[in-house]
Amino acid sequence: MHAEELLAECDHVLLAFDGPVAELRPVPAAERLRVLIAAERLPKRVARTGDPFVVLAHATTMGPATGRAVYEHLCRIEFEQAGGARVTDGVRGALATLAAVGTRVTVISGLNADAVRSFLVMHGLDMHVRHISARSGPDAAGLPPAPDLVATAAGGDVCVFVGATRADLAAARAAGVGTLRYRRPGDGEPLEPHRNPWFAALSQPVRRLL
């Protein structure tokens, strides 16, 4: 069974934002956040980390105003990242195909929800996306590979998750949701010709669809 046939049988499809929907370019977010608190001597872990939430956690210890300022800057960085991302090849056609058979689509991301929404609206993808399950505040505890965003999005539905990163796929498995891996261009075997490249980039299920 091809991936498009499998997904068409699902009532609800969950899509990771990074990979299946947007080709995000990596950004040095932690480095840019450190600039805001550079006047203070930073612990080694904070000075060397590539994780922006480690920098943010340290900023909150310096006072609530500093924590808010650093988090707001992180959100601006994510808006820039989303704004500069490319639409994943074939996703427009894939979303239209799923919508035509009545499949609901939710996009899941560890980025700020408003940044994700702005990307979908800017590229006209929002008409096919029912819901966004993304970060709404500075707490990183529930982000992938934690299952929280996936479990919230699934809401007890019979669904399948499509993701490209290990963290995203791990989050879906931890939430008890069946998964398909999206293979980025150049990752693995050549894609089948004459098929929508988005559907062709999906692997076989890595666990039973629930």
C-alpha positions in Angstrom: 0.0 0.0 0.0 1.4 3.4 -1.0 1.6 6.1 1.7 -1.1 8.2 0.1 -3.5 5.3 0.3 -2.6 4.6 3.9 -3.0 8.2 5.0 -6.3 8.6 3.1 -7.7 5.9 5.4 -6.8 7.9 8.5 -9.3 10.3 10.1 -6.5 12.5 11.4 -2.9 13.0 10.2 -0.3 14.7 12.4 2.6 16.4 10.5 5.8 17.6 12.1 6.5 21.1 10.8 10.3 20.6 10.3 10.7 18.4 7.2 7.2 17.3 6.2 5.9 20.9 5.9 8.8 23.4 5.9 12.5 23.1 5.0 13.9 24.9 8.0 17.5 26.3 7.9 19.4 25.9 11.1 20.0 29.1 13.0 22.5 29.9 15.8 19.7 30.8 18.2 21.6 30.0 21.4 24.5 32.2 20.2 22.2 35.1 19.4 20.5 34.8 22.8 23.8 34.8 24.7 24.5 38.2 23.2 21.7 39.6 25.4 23.2 38.4 28.6 26.9 38.7 27.6 27.5 41.3 30.3 27.3 38.6 32.9 29.9 35.9 33.4 28.2 32.7 32.1 28.5 29.2 33.5 30.4 26.9 31.1 27.3 25.0 30.1 25.5 28.1 29.2 28.5 29.6 27.4 29.0 26.5 25.2 25.5 25.2 24.6 23.7 25.1 21.3 20.4 24.7 23.0 18.6 28.1 23.2 16.4 26.8 26.1 19.5 26.3 28.3 20.4 30.0 27.7 16.8 31.0 28.4 16.7 29.0 31.6 19.8 30.8 32.8 18.3 34.2 31.8 15.3 33.6 34.0 17.6 33.2 37.0 18.8 36.8 36.3 15.4 38.2 36.8 11.9 38.0 35.3 12.4 41.0 33.0 15.6 39.4 31.6 13.8 36.1 31.1 11.0 37.8 29.2 13.3 39.7 27.0 15.3 36.7 26.1 12.2 34.6 25.4 10.8 37.4 23.2 14.0 37.5 21.2 13.8 33.7 20.8 10.4 34.1 19.3 11.6 36.7 16.9 14.4 34.4 15.8 11.8 31.7 15.2 9.7 34.0 13.1 12.8 34.8 11.0 13.5 31.1 10.7 10.0 30.3 9.6 9.8 33.3 7.3 13.0 32.2 5.5 12.0 28.5 5.2 10.9 26.9 1.9 7.7 24.9 1.5 8.5 21.2 1.3 8.3 19.9 -2.2 4.9 18.4 -2.9 3.2 19.2 0.4 0.6 21.5 -1.2 -0.6 18.7 -3.4 -0.5 16.2 -0.5 -2.5 18.4 1.8 -5.1 19.0 -1.0 -5.3 15.2 -1.5 -5.9 14.6 2.2 -8.5 17.4 2.4 -10.4 16.0 -0.6 -11.0 12.7 1.3 -11.9 14.4 4.5 -8.7 13.7 6.5 -8.0 16.3 9.2 -4.5 17.6 9.4 -2.7 19.0 12.5 0.8 20.5 12.3 3.1 19.9 15.3 6.2 21.9 16.2 8.5 22.9 19.0 8.6 26.4 17.5 6.4 29.2 18.7 2.9 28.6 17.5 2.5 32.1 16.0 5.7 31.5 13.9 4.3 28.3 12.5 0.9 29.9 11.8 2.6 32.8 10.0 4.4 30.3 7.7 1.2 28.4 6.9 -0.7 31.6 6.1 2.1 33.1 4.1 2.2 30.0 1.8 -1.5 29.4 1.6 -1.3 26.1 3.5 -3.5 27.1 6.4 -6.7 26.2 4.5 -5.9 22.5 4.7 -4.6 22.5 8.3 -7.2 22.1 11.0 -5.0 22.7 14.0 -1.5 23.7 15.2 0.0 22.0 18.3 3.1 24.1 19.0 4.9 25.9 21.8 2.8 28.6 23.5 5.3 29.8 26.1 8.9 29.5 27.4 8.5 26.0 29.0 10.5 23.5 27.0 9.6 20.4 29.2 6.9 19.2 26.8 8.8 19.6 23.6 9.9 16.6 21.5 11.1 14.0 22.3 8.5 14.4 25.1 5.1 13.2 23.9 3.0 16.2 25.1 2.5 18.1 21.8 1.7 14.9 19.9 -0.7 13.5 22.6 -2.5 16.8 22.8 -2.9 16.9 19.0 -4.1 13.3 18.8 -6.8 13.8 21.4 -7.6 10.2 21.4 -8.2 10.0 17.6 -7.1 7.2 15.3 -4.2 8.9 13.6 -0.7 8.7 12.2 2.3 11.0 12.6 4.6 12.0 9.8 8.0 13.2 11.0 11.6 13.6 9.8 13.7 13.9 13.0 14.5 11.4 15.6 13.1 13.6 18.3 9.8 14.1 16.6 9.4 10.4 15.8 10.3 9.5 19.4 7.6 11.9 20.7 5.0 10.2 18.5 6.0 6.7 19.6 5.9 7.8 23.3 2.4 9.1 22.7 1.4 5.8 21.3 0.8 7.1 17.8 1.8 5.2 14.6 4.5 6.8 12.5 5.8 7.3 9.0 9.2 8.8 8.4 9.6 11.6 5.9 12.9 11.2 4.1 14.5 14.5 3.3 15.9 15.0 -0.2 19.2 13.1 -0.5 18.4 10.9 2.6 18.2 7.3 1.5 17.0 5.7 -1.7 16.0 7.7 -4.8 12.3 8.7 -4.8 9.9 7.0 -7.2 9.3 9.0 -10.4 5.8 10.1 -11.5 4.5 10.4 -7.9 3.9 13.4 -5.8 7.4 13.8 -4.2 5.9 14.3 -0.8 4.1 11.0 -0.7 7.1 9.3 -2.4 9.4 10.5 0.4 7.4 8.6 3.1 8.8 5.4 4.4 6.9 2.3 5.4 5.3 2.5 8.9 7.9 2.0 11.6 5.2 0.8 14.0 1.6 -0.3 13.8 -0.8 2.5 13.1 -3.2 2.8 16.0 
